[in-house]
Amino acid sequence: MRRITWRKREARPSAAPRSHRLRRAVAWSAFLVALSTSRAAAQEAPPALKVGASDNIQLLSHIPLGATISVGDVEVEQELSRPYVYVSRLNYRTVKEAGFHIIAVGNPKQPRLIYQWHIENPELHTGLGGTDGHYFKLRGRYYYVQAFQFGQTGPDKDLGAVVFDVTGLPDTSRIKEVGRLRVPDMPNGFHNVFPYKHSDGRVLLFAVVQSLGANVYDMDKFLSGDSSQGFIGRVPAPVIGLGPMGRAYHDFYVAYDPATRQDKFYGPGYTGYQVYDVSVPERPRLLTSITGIPGMIIGHTIQATPDGRYVVTYPEEDQSLRNHRHNPVRIFDLKPALEGPAPTVHRSIGAWTPDWRNFIHNMELRWPYVFVSSYEDGLQVFNMMDPTNPYTVARYYTCNCPHEQGYGSSPEIGTVLNGAWGVDVRNADGLIVISDLTTGFWALKMNCFDGWNGHQWGMPNISSVQDWDHGPEGTPKPPQKVSARS
């Protein structure tokens, strides 16, 4: 066994003079400060450009569409026999391209840009331009609604949307403008629109107006030339003293709840999130709300699970509150408020974020997956099978853009508003389409996701996709007429 011996420690030389010790202490303190500063600087350094993807995402195709920050939302038609994607075009700074493009994706690996439409005299228009667009089907014909937001210093300041008949595609010469929705008493048009097949059989258009909430239009009446443009009601937004913007919604959602047999409107706004019963759209009724959320001020995006129990939400970025974007996606359980004594919901049950330094924009929920357009972080997909523990399952970076040099940036403040703006999913085959503010259109595929039907997951077959021919699943059908016996 090795013997261990201990030696008595030798005495140190006499201590240095006090002045030397003081100088050493000051130098050591300065070194520690410099070290901590350098570490903090390293931690706050802009992240490297994000490129690539997870192994389970395939790039099918990519089409650049225009200048930096000129591409808005994206919409894909759901029928495989109509393989068309609509991409909104913005009106940013010197780029005046407000309108929309149509891309044919019969072969998603070889997409074709087949049509472009721009507002008249685009150079005279101010504001965001074409922000959002969706299609609908009515009486056997197909229509596309392009929402617009123009400023008050140019033409079309009261224009909310332009509606086109696109039934004749792929023959683009048969595309015809059929009407314009105007809101002369409300500034800045429509930021978002949502065509919805109501449980009573009507095709309704919900449209966000920045001063009063969300207008509701009966599109059959609109197309028939109704003097009130088909307007039938309004979903109100709470007033909180912030002027006209204090009563606005943002990226809202409308869906049927088979369990309660209610059409529900989910609205994100300046007080949080509101849930309305719009079974009678002329008389919306508030069901519950999500308010008083710690660390959050403004609601931006919301979608509900097919059974209407959970909602996935995201807040708005406020330019005056730069760190506000560090909020995660939050998941709330509405059951305590919808079925119990709680009048409102305050606390989330789950949270998720792809990168705390950045900001997301829109989402499409196909239970248990949530497909997210996440600006600098491109396409992100997370699984919320367990709503208390969502986790990332796929990603694809579309932006390849420098950090914090996006829309609205200035020498004083940078924003992350650049990159993936819109996302949509075709339920028939699982095609994923992304619109990127700068890089344009992307078609992607996630391995083992070959389409979606809620029944495959033990859920109602309900998502943002509408059944234009039959209406929402679970809707009570009118009794069949029985002929009298002879």
C-alpha positions as CSV (number, residue, x, y, z in Angstrom):
1,M,0.0,0.0,0.0
2,R,1.2,3.4,-0.9
3,R,2.1,5.5,2.1
4,I,0.6,9.0,2.1
5,T,2.6,11.6,4.0
6,W,1.6,15.2,4.8
7,R,4.1,18.0,4.9
8,K,3.7,21.1,6.9
9,R,2.9,24.1,4.7
10,E,5.8,26.5,4.5
11,A,5.2,30.0,5.7
12,R,4.5,32.6,2.9
13,P,6.5,35.7,2.5
14,S,5.2,38.8,4.3
15,A,2.2,40.4,2.7
16,A,2.6,43.0,0.0
17,P,2.1,46.6,1.0
18,R,-1.5,47.8,1.2
19,S,-1.2,50.0,-1.9
20,H,-0.1,47.0,-4.0
21,R,-2.9,44.9,-2.7
22,L,-5.4,47.7,-3.6
23,R,-4.0,48.0,-7.1
24,R,-4.2,44.2,-7.6
25,A,-7.9,44.2,-6.3
26,V,-8.8,47.0,-8.7
27,A,-7.1,45.2,-11.6
28,W,-8.8,41.9,-10.7
29,S,-12.2,43.7,-10.5
30,A,-11.7,45.3,-13.9
31,F,-10.8,41.9,-15.3
32,L,-14.0,40.3,-13.9
33,V,-16.1,43.2,-15.3
34,A,-14.5,42.8,-18.7
35,L,-15.0,39.1,-18.6
36,S,-18.6,39.3,-17.7
37,T,-19.2,42.0,-20.3
38,S,-17.5,39.9,-23.0
39,R,-19.7,36.9,-22.0
40,A,-22.8,39.0,-22.1
41,A,-21.8,40.4,-25.5
42,A,-21.3,36.9,-26.8
43,Q,-24.7,35.8,-25.4
44,E,-26.4,38.8,-27.1
45,A,-24.5,38.5,-30.4
46,P,-26.8,38.1,-33.4
47,P,-27.3,34.4,-34.2
48,A,-25.8,33.0,-37.4
49,L,-28.0,32.8,-40.5
50,K,-30.3,29.8,-40.1
51,V,-30.2,27.4,-43.0
52,G,-31.2,23.8,-43.7
53,A,-33.9,21.6,-42.3
54,S,-34.7,18.7,-40.1
55,D,-34.2,15.3,-41.7
56,N,-38.0,14.6,-42.0
57,I,-38.8,17.7,-44.2
58,Q,-38.4,17.5,-48.0
59,L,-38.1,20.6,-50.2
60,L,-40.4,20.1,-53.2
61,S,-39.9,23.5,-54.8
62,H,-39.2,27.2,-54.4
63,I,-40.2,30.2,-56.5
64,P,-38.8,33.7,-55.7
65,L,-41.6,36.2,-56.1
66,G,-40.3,39.7,-55.6
67,A,-38.3,42.2,-53.6
68,T,-37.5,42.1,-49.9
69,I,-40.5,42.1,-47.7
70,S,-43.1,42.1,-50.5
71,V,-44.9,38.8,-50.0
72,G,-48.0,38.3,-47.8
73,D,-50.1,35.3,-46.8
74,V,-50.7,32.0,-48.7
75,E,-53.7,29.9,-49.4
76,V,-53.9,26.5,-51.2
77,E,-57.1,25.1,-52.6
78,Q,-58.0,21.8,-51.0
79,E,-59.3,19.8,-54.0
80,L,-56.6,17.9,-55.8
81,S,-58.5,18.6,-59.1
82,R,-57.9,22.3,-58.4
83,P,-54.1,22.5,-57.7
84,Y,-53.9,26.3,-57.1
85,V,-52.1,28.4,-54.6
86,Y,-52.8,32.1,-54.0
87,V,-50.0,34.4,-52.6
88,S,-50.8,37.9,-51.4
89,R,-48.5,40.8,-52.3
90,L,-47.7,43.6,-50.1
91,N,-47.0,47.3,-50.7
92,Y,-43.8,47.8,-48.7
93,R,-41.9,51.1,-48.9
94,T,-40.8,51.6,-52.6
95,V,-42.1,48.2,-53.7
96,K,-45.6,48.8,-55.0
97,E,-47.0,45.3,-55.9
98,A,-50.3,45.1,-53.9
99,G,-52.3,42.3,-55.3
100,F,-51.9,38.5,-55.6
101,H,-50.2,35.7,-57.6
102,I,-51.6,32.3,-58.5
103,I,-49.3,29.3,-58.7
104,A,-50.2,26.0,-60.2
105,V,-49.0,23.0,-58.2
106,G,-50.3,20.1,-60.2
107,N,-46.8,18.8,-59.8
108,P,-45.5,20.4,-56.6
109,K,-42.0,19.7,-57.7
110,Q,-42.5,21.9,-60.8
111,P,-44.8,24.7,-59.8
112,R,-45.8,27.4,-62.3
113,L,-46.6,31.0,-61.8
114,I,-49.7,31.4,-64.0
115,Y,-51.3,34.7,-63.0
116,Q,-50.6,38.1,-61.4
117,W,-53.0,40.8,-60.5
118,H,-52.1,44.2,-59.0
119,I,-54.3,47.1,-57.8
120,E,-54.7,50.0,-60.2
121,N,-52.1,52.8,-59.9
122,P,-50.1,50.8,-57.2
123,E,-47.5,53.6,-57.0
124,L,-50.2,56.0,-55.5
125,H,-51.2,53.6,-52.7
126,T,-49.8,53.6,-49.2
127,G,-50.1,51.1,-46.4
128,L,-49.5,47.4,-46.2
129,G,-51.3,46.4,-49.4
130,G,-52.5,42.8,-50.0
131,T,-52.2,41.1,-46.6
132,D,-54.5,38.1,-46.6
133,G,-56.4,36.0,-49.1
134,H,-58.7,32.9,-49.1
135,Y,-60.9,31.1,-51.5
136,F,-64.5,29.8,-51.1
137,K,-67.1,27.8,-53.1
138,L,-70.7,28.9,-53.6
139,R,-73.4,27.5,-55.9
140,G,-70.8,25.4,-57.8
141,R,-68.4,28.3,-58.5
142,Y,-65.1,29.1,-56.9
143,Y,-64.1,32.6,-55.7
144,Y,-61.0,34.2,-54.2
145,V,-61.1,37.1,-51.8
146,Q,-58.0,39.3,-51.5
147,A,-57.9,41.5,-48.4
148,F,-56.3,44.9,-48.6
149,Q,-55.0,47.5,-46.1
150,F,-54.2,50.9,-47.7
151,G,-53.3,54.1,-45.9
152,Q,-55.3,57.2,-45.6
153,T,-53.0,59.3,-47.9
154,G,-53.8,57.5,-51.2
155,P,-56.5,55.9,-53.2
156,D,-58.7,53.0,-52.0
157,K,-58.3,54.0,-48.3
158,D,-61.8,52.4,-47.7
159,L,-61.1,49.2,-49.7
160,G,-61.5,46.1,-47.6
161,A,-61.3,43.3,-50.2
162,V,-61.6,42.5,-53.9
163,V,-63.5,39.3,-54.9
164,F,-62.7,37.3,-58.0
165,D,-64.4,34.4,-59.8
166,V,-61.7,31.8,-60.4
167,T,-63.9,28.9,-61.5
168,G,-62.3,28.9,-65.0
169,L,-58.8,28.0,-63.9
170,P,-56.4,27.0,-65.3
171,D,-57.6,29.3,-68.1
172,T,-56.5,32.6,-66.5
173,S,-58.4,34.6,-69.2
174,R,-61.6,33.6,-67.4
175,I,-60.7,35.1,-64.1
176,K,-63.1,37.9,-63.4
177,E,-63.5,40.5,-60.7
178,V,-67.0,40.3,-59.3
179,G,-67.0,43.0,-56.6
180,R,-65.3,45.1,-54.0
181,L,-66.0,45.3,-50.3
182,R,-65.6,48.8,-49.0
183,V,-65.8,50.2,-45.5
184,P,-66.0,54.0,-45.9
185,D,-66.6,54.6,-42.2
186,M,-63.6,52.5,-41.0
187,P,-60.0,53.2,-41.8
188,N,-57.4,50.8,-43.3
189,G,-59.5,48.1,-44.8
190,F,-59.3,44.4,-43.8
191,H,-56.2,42.9,-42.2
192,N,-57.6,39.4,-42.2
193,V,-60.6,37.6,-43.8
194,F,-62.0,34.1,-43.1
195,P,-64.6,32.5,-45.4
196,Y,-66.7,30.1,-43.4
197,K,-69.3,27.5,-44.3
198,H,-71.9,28.1,-41.5
199,S,-73.9,25.4,-39.9
200,D,-77.1,27.0,-41.3
201,G,-75.7,26.5,-44.9
202,R,-74.7,30.1,-45.6
203,V,-71.2,31.0,-46.9
204,L,-70.1,33.9,-44.6
205,L,-67.0,36.1,-44.8
206,F,-65.6,37.3,-41.5
207,A,-63.4,40.3,-41.9
208,V,-61.3,42.2,-39.4
209,V,-61.9,45.9,-39.3
210,Q,-59.6,48.0,-37.1
211,S,-62.2,50.0,-35.3
212,L,-65.1,47.8,-34.3
213,G,-64.2,44.1,-34.4
214,A,-65.0,41.7,-37.2
215,N,-67.7,42.3,-39.8
216,V,-69.8,39.4,-41.1
217,Y,-70.9,39.3,-44.7
218,D,-73.3,36.8,-46.4
219,M,-71.5,36.2,-49.7
220,D,-74.5,35.0,-51.6
221,K,-76.1,38.4,-50.9
222,F,-72.9,40.1,-51.8
223,L,-72.6,38.3,-55.1
224,S,-76.2,39.1,-55.8
225,G,-75.6,42.8,-55.6
226,D,-77.1,43.5,-52.2
227,S,-77.1,47.2,-51.4
228,S,-75.5,46.6,-48.0
229,Q,-72.8,44.4,-49.6
230,G,-74.2,41.4,-47.8
231,F,-73.4,42.8,-44.3
232,I,-75.4,40.9,-41.7
233,G,-73.6,41.6,-38.4
234,R,-70.5,42.2,-36.4
235,V,-68.5,40.4,-33.8
236,P,-67.6,43.1,-31.3
237,A,-64.2,43.6,-29.7
238,P,-63.7,44.9,-26.2
239,V,-62.9,48.6,-25.8
240,I,-59.8,49.3,-23.6
241,G,-59.1,53.0,-24.3
242,L,-56.4,52.6,-27.0
243,G,-58.3,54.5,-29.7
244,P,-59.5,52.7,-32.9
245,M,-56.8,50.0,-32.6
246,G,-58.1,49.2,-29.2
247,R,-61.1,47.4,-30.7
248,A,-59.3,45.3,-33.3
249,Y,-58.9,41.6,-33.8
250,H,-56.0,40.0,-35.6
251,D,-55.4,36.4,-37.0
252,F,-58.8,35.0,-35.8
253,Y,-60.4,31.6,-36.4
254,V,-64.0,30.3,-36.9
255,A,-65.0,26.7,-36.5
256,Y,-68.0,24.5,-35.7
257,D,-68.1,22.6,-32.3
258,P,-70.0,19.4,-32.8
259,A,-70.2,18.7,-29.1
260,T,-72.1,21.9,-28.4
261,R,-73.6,22.4,-31.9
262,Q,-72.3,25.9,-32.0
263,D,-70.4,27.9,-34.6
264,K,-67.6,29.6,-32.6
265,F,-65.5,32.7,-33.3
266,Y,-62.0,32.9,-31.7
267,G,-60.7,36.4,-31.7
268,P,-57.2,37.6,-30.6
269,G,-57.1,41.3,-29.6
270,Y,-55.8,44.0,-27.3
271,T,-57.3,42.4,-24.1
272,G,-56.4,38.8,-24.8
273,Y,-58.6,36.3,-26.6
274,Q,-62.4,36.2,-26.9
275,V,-64.6,33.2,-27.8
276,Y,-68.1,34.0,-29.3
277,D,-71.0,31.9,-30.2
278,V,-71.9,32.9,-33.8
279,S,-74.5,30.3,-34.5
280,V,-76.7,33.3,-35.1
281,P,-74.1,35.6,-36.7
282,E,-76.5,38.5,-36.6
283,R,-76.4,38.3,-32.8
284,P,-73.0,37.0,-31.5
285,R,-72.9,35.9,-27.9
286,L,-69.7,36.0,-25.8
287,L,-69.0,32.6,-24.3
288,T,-65.7,33.1,-22.5
289,S,-62.4,34.9,-22.8
290,I,-58.7,34.5,-22.0
291,T,-57.4,37.6,-20.2
292,G,-54.9,38.7,-17.6
293,I,-52.2,36.5,-19.1
294,P,-48.9,37.1,-17.2
295,G,-46.4,38.8,-19.4
296,M,-48.7,39.3,-22.4
297,I,-50.5,42.4,-23.6
298,I,-51.8,41.9,-27.1
299,G,-53.2,38.8,-28.7
300,H,-52.2,38.1,-32.3
301,T,-53.0,34.5,-33.4
302,I,-55.4,31.8,-32.3
303,Q,-56.6,28.4,-33.5
304,A,-58.7,25.8,-31.7
305,T,-58.4,22.0,-31.6
306,P,-61.0,20.0,-33.6
307,D,-63.0,19.3,-30.4
308,G,-63.0,23.0,-29.3
309,R,-61.4,22.2,-26.0
310,Y,-57.9,23.7,-26.4
311,V,-56.7,26.8,-28.2
312,V,-53.2,27.6,-29.4
313,T,-52.3,31.3,-29.1
314,Y,-49.5,33.7,-29.8
315,P,-49.1,37.4,-28.8
316,E,-48.4,40.4,-31.0
317,E,-45.0,42.1,-31.1
318,D,-45.2,45.7,-29.9
319,Q,-42.4,47.9,-31.4
320,S,-42.3,49.9,-28.2
321,L,-41.9,46.7,-26.1
322,R,-39.0,45.0,-27.9
323,N,-38.9,42.0,-25.5
324,H,-42.6,41.3,-26.0
325,R,-41.7,39.0,-28.8
326,H,-40.0,36.7,-26.3
327,N,-43.4,35.3,-25.3
328,P,-43.9,31.7,-26.3
329,V,-46.8,30.0,-28.0
330,R,-49.3,29.3,-25.2
331,I,-51.9,26.6,-25.0
332,F,-55.1,27.1,-23.0
333,D,-57.7,24.6,-21.8
334,L,-61.1,26.2,-22.3
335,K,-63.0,23.5,-20.5
336,P,-63.0,25.1,-17.0
337,A,-64.6,28.2,-18.5
338,L,-67.0,26.7,-21.0
339,E,-68.3,24.0,-18.6
340,G,-67.5,25.2,-15.2
341,P,-67.9,28.3,-13.0
342,A,-64.8,30.1,-14.2
343,P,-65.9,33.2,-16.3
344,T,-62.5,33.5,-18.0
345,V,-59.1,31.7,-18.3
346,H,-55.9,33.3,-17.1
347,R,-53.2,30.6,-17.1
348,S,-51.9,28.4,-19.9
349,I,-51.3,24.7,-19.5
350,G,-48.5,24.4,-22.1
351,A,-45.9,26.6,-23.9
352,W,-43.6,26.2,-26.9
353,T,-41.1,28.3,-28.9
354,P,-38.6,27.6,-31.7
355,D,-36.2,30.4,-30.6
356,W,-36.8,32.8,-27.7
357,R,-35.0,35.6,-29.6
358,N,-37.6,35.5,-32.5
359,F,-41.2,35.8,-33.2
360,I,-43.8,33.7,-35.0
361,H,-46.7,34.8,-37.2
362,N,-49.4,32.3,-38.3
363,M,-50.3,28.7,-37.8
364,E,-52.4,25.8,-39.1
365,L,-53.6,23.2,-36.6
366,R,-54.0,19.6,-37.8
367,W,-54.2,17.7,-34.6
368,P,-51.8,16.8,-33.1
369,Y,-49.5,18.8,-35.3
370,V,-49.3,22.6,-35.4
371,F,-47.7,24.0,-38.6
372,V,-46.1,27.4,-37.8
373,S,-44.9,30.2,-40.1
374,S,-42.2,31.6,-37.9
375,Y,-40.5,34.5,-39.6
376,E,-36.7,34.0,-39.3
377,D,-37.3,30.4,-38.1
378,G,-39.2,29.5,-41.3
379,L,-41.5,26.5,-41.1
380,Q,-41.8,24.9,-37.6
381,V,-44.0,22.0,-36.7
382,F,-44.7,20.9,-33.2
383,N,-46.7,18.1,-31.7
384,M,-49.4,18.9,-29.0
385,M,-50.8,15.4,-28.4
386,D,-50.0,16.2,-24.8
387,P,-51.0,19.9,-24.6
388,T,-48.9,20.4,-21.4
389,N,-45.8,19.2,-23.2
390,P,-45.6,20.3,-26.9
391,Y,-42.4,19.6,-28.7
392,T,-40.8,20.3,-32.1
393,V,-41.0,17.6,-34.7
394,A,-39.8,19.3,-37.9
395,R,-38.4,22.5,-39.3
396,Y,-37.3,24.2,-42.5
397,Y,-35.6,27.6,-42.7
398,T,-36.9,29.7,-45.6
399,C,-35.6,33.2,-44.8
400,N,-31.7,33.0,-44.6
401,C,-32.0,36.6,-43.5
402,P,-29.9,38.6,-41.0
403,H,-31.2,38.8,-37.5
404,E,-33.4,41.8,-36.5
405,Q,-33.3,43.6,-39.9
406,G,-37.0,43.0,-40.8
407,Y,-40.1,45.0,-41.5
408,G,-40.2,48.3,-39.5
409,S,-36.6,48.2,-38.5
410,S,-34.8,51.5,-37.7
411,P,-31.4,52.6,-36.4
412,E,-32.9,52.6,-32.9
413,I,-34.7,49.2,-33.0
414,G,-34.5,46.1,-35.2
415,T,-37.3,43.7,-35.7
416,V,-37.5,40.1,-36.6
417,L,-40.5,40.6,-39.0
418,N,-38.8,39.0,-42.0
419,G,-39.1,35.4,-43.3
420,A,-42.1,33.0,-43.2
421,W,-45.3,35.0,-43.1
422,G,-48.0,32.5,-44.1
423,V,-48.5,28.7,-44.0
424,D,-51.2,26.4,-45.3
425,V,-51.7,22.6,-45.4
426,R,-53.6,20.6,-48.1
427,N,-55.5,17.9,-46.2
428,A,-55.9,15.6,-49.2
429,D,-52.2,14.8,-49.4
430,G,-50.3,16.8,-46.7
431,L,-48.7,19.4,-49.0
432,I,-47.3,22.2,-47.0
433,V,-47.0,25.7,-48.6
434,I,-45.1,28.6,-47.1
435,S,-45.0,32.3,-48.1
436,D,-41.8,34.1,-47.1
437,L,-41.8,37.9,-47.0
438,T,-38.5,38.0,-48.9
439,T,-37.7,34.6,-50.5
440,G,-41.2,33.9,-51.9
441,F,-43.1,30.6,-52.3
442,W,-42.1,27.2,-50.9
443,A,-43.7,23.8,-51.3
444,L,-42.6,21.2,-48.6
445,K,-43.5,17.7,-47.4
446,M,-43.2,16.2,-44.0
447,N,-42.3,12.5,-43.9
448,C,-45.2,10.2,-42.9
449,F,-47.7,13.1,-43.1
450,D,-49.6,12.1,-46.2
451,G,-52.8,14.0,-45.4
452,W,-55.1,14.7,-42.5
453,N,-58.5,13.7,-41.4
454,G,-59.5,14.2,-37.8
455,H,-61.1,10.8,-37.6
456,Q,-57.6,9.2,-37.9
457,W,-56.8,10.8,-34.5
458,G,-60.1,10.2,-32.8
459,M,-61.2,13.8,-33.4
460,P,-63.9,15.6,-35.4
461,N,-62.8,16.2,-39.0
462,I,-62.6,20.0,-38.4
463,S,-59.9,22.4,-39.2
464,S,-59.6,25.7,-41.1
465,V,-60.5,23.7,-44.2
466,Q,-64.2,24.1,-45.1
467,D,-66.5,21.5,-46.6
468,W,-68.2,23.9,-49.0
469,D,-70.6,21.3,-50.4
470,H,-71.9,19.7,-47.1
471,G,-71.1,22.1,-44.3
472,P,-69.4,21.4,-41.0
473,E,-69.2,17.9,-39.7
474,G,-71.8,17.2,-37.1
475,T,-74.2,19.8,-38.3
476,P,-77.8,18.7,-37.8
477,K,-79.3,17.9,-41.3
478,P,-82.8,19.1,-42.2
479,P,-85.3,16.2,-42.1
480,Q,-85.9,14.6,-45.5
481,K,-89.3,15.2,-47.0
482,V,-91.5,12.1,-47.2
483,S,-93.9,11.9,-50.1
484,A,-97.5,11.4,-49.3
485,R,-98.9,7.9,-50.0
486,S,-101.3,7.7,-52.9
